[in-house]
Amino acid sequence: MASLKSLQEIPLDLILINTPEYIYWKNVDSVYLGCNKNFARMAGLQQPKDILGKTDYDLPWTNKNYAELYLQEDGYIVQTGHAIHKNEILLETPQNEEILLSLTKKPLFNEQGKIIGILGIYMDITLRKKMEELQQAKLTAEAANVAKTEFIANMSHDIRTPLTGVISMARILEERKQDPEEKQYAHWLHESGEQLLDLLNGVLDVISAGNLTEQDVHEEHFSLRENLRAIERLEVPAIKAKDLELRVQVDEGIPDNIISDRIKLHRTLLNLLGNAIKFTKKGHIILSVKLVELRGKDVKIEFRVADTGIGIPPELQDKIFDPFYRVNPTYKGIYRGHGLGLHIAQRYVALLGGEIQMKSKLGQGTVFFFTLTLKLAEPLAVTHQKTRESALDKMELIAEKKIKSNKTPRDLPTKEMPHLLLVEDNFMGLKAIEMLVVQLGYRFTSAMNAEQAFALIKKTDFDLVLTDIGLPDNSGIDLTRQIREWERNLSNKIIPIIGLTAHAENQVKTECLDSGINEVLSKPASLEVIRMVLAKFLKNKF
Ligand code: ADP
């Protein structure tokens, strides 16, 4: 610590003279007795001592009107002993700068309490004001953003609901029509609807992906291999249709139980794989998952999707991640798409802490790859995993049999099949879900609002509830809360509840899960998704 002596050597008036505020002092007759450097500069003087003996009438920065005003103020202070505060005084300095000041003028008392002068302190608040304005602009922009997001969410819901109805009905028509021409029309209708929904989902994904932050990363514990198998299963029909070969290679050393945002990883790989299939005419696609490093509780994994497809011209390779960019736009050729998949994949990988890269040779093929550091999880109990898998397999077999035998629910063996409660206010939406459930061979009872649903739940022993979230009377979220409350009071068994929502954003999903809904699906849920989810929650029924 420095000695007290050396500290005392700094004269007080030197501190005063150099303070960053603008300070002056006058006698009771408004004659300046001194000021600091900043005030002298602001008043257009060479140095502080130039102010001695001057009044406001003599200073270059004041005109007569101001000088009179200052004189009045000084008189008021001397007479009353009160201070004067002024905020936001805009001043042009002799250096032609505009500064915003706040001012405090107060009486100076001697030791006997007599007023002997006036002390004035100006503070430069230009920067503070700018910050406040910026803060305000930020708040306004944030409010506008919230309004925009809400608007998009509502639009999304309002477009999806009827569109889902159109698609589902077209799908039913396509399946039922016997006349080839009518079947074809229904097929086109179905396909166009799917494309429109795809575009809508893509646009919404881009909008929400743009707004995503690290808080939107939802980590969960899952089996990497099971997830890769699910992706493979989804792509098998497209692979077969194009007579390609799909190889999935996973390094044995990669632990299976990991923690990450499963959905984002799933979507990314699905987008890359979908592209690989789309842009490959013959040959193979390889999805490889390589172990880079296993360290402590982390595992570094490289994901690669390689194809033997058309490739991407070198000069366009840095554009393909831009939203809506496509090397072969629709008007040029045969490839469908909206140019959004890679943009979303890039965003998702970045959120997961990686960077998506690519290499491509025109006419030979393309490879997309990225490396992620994922957390390791304790293995799921082996028995649990096994039951889950075998329940899933069994379920799929049964569902397949039902589809093949093409029976209606009334023909199906009833008693042993799980009984579902379907809750959906949109008639077409309800019919579509009923169709799916029939295809999977379950029994069902339908309700078109929350009140009906709750009444049914109280008197029937359902195995699972599949409910729309946006019901007319009470939302699916409120219905779930009501059911959970009722279960708690009766110490009853807990019914799995699956929510179906046309809302795309995570916030709605989080709200659903918080209410006690076990899983949330986006509308329209495909047969495959419904099959998987039902199998997961009804595993004990087989
Ligand atoms: P989309 O596939 O819907 O057009 P993407 O954002 O997924 O949109 O891809 C953007 C563009 O990048 C594609 O239109 C295509 O031109 C090119 N591309 C992406 N993946 C591949 C690939 N595996 N092989 C060749 N070109 C590709």
Residues whose N, C-alpha, C, O or C-beta is under 5 A from the ligand:
A	BS01	ADP	N275 A276 F279 G309 G311 I312 I320 Y325 R326 V327 N328 R336 G337 H338 G339 L340 G341 L342 H343 T366
